[in-house]
């Protein structure tokens, strides 16, 4: 996917923002655009859905908690741990495995 993004904007620093104006304005623009796309597609949801999916898929692909925290812009790992860790399937499986081992003793 990165290759395709670079082909679209080979000289640009950003893929989804011109670099002009406030980043907050760009975020709001994308949220409004995605809301329209969701509505047209008949999907209930919001732009944050992509962020949530991103944050859960990263650890599944081997990213550390610290990496996820940085990529999400969290001020500390504790925020990432609190908000995202409960939804990571591999983490849940390890917790279940630990409980099963304890009960077998």
Secondary structure by P-SEA (a helix, b strand, c coil): caaaaaaaccccccccccccccaaaaaaaaaaaaaaaaaaaccccccaaaaaaaaaaaaaacccaaaaaaaaccccaaaaaaccccccaaaaaaaaaaaaaaaac
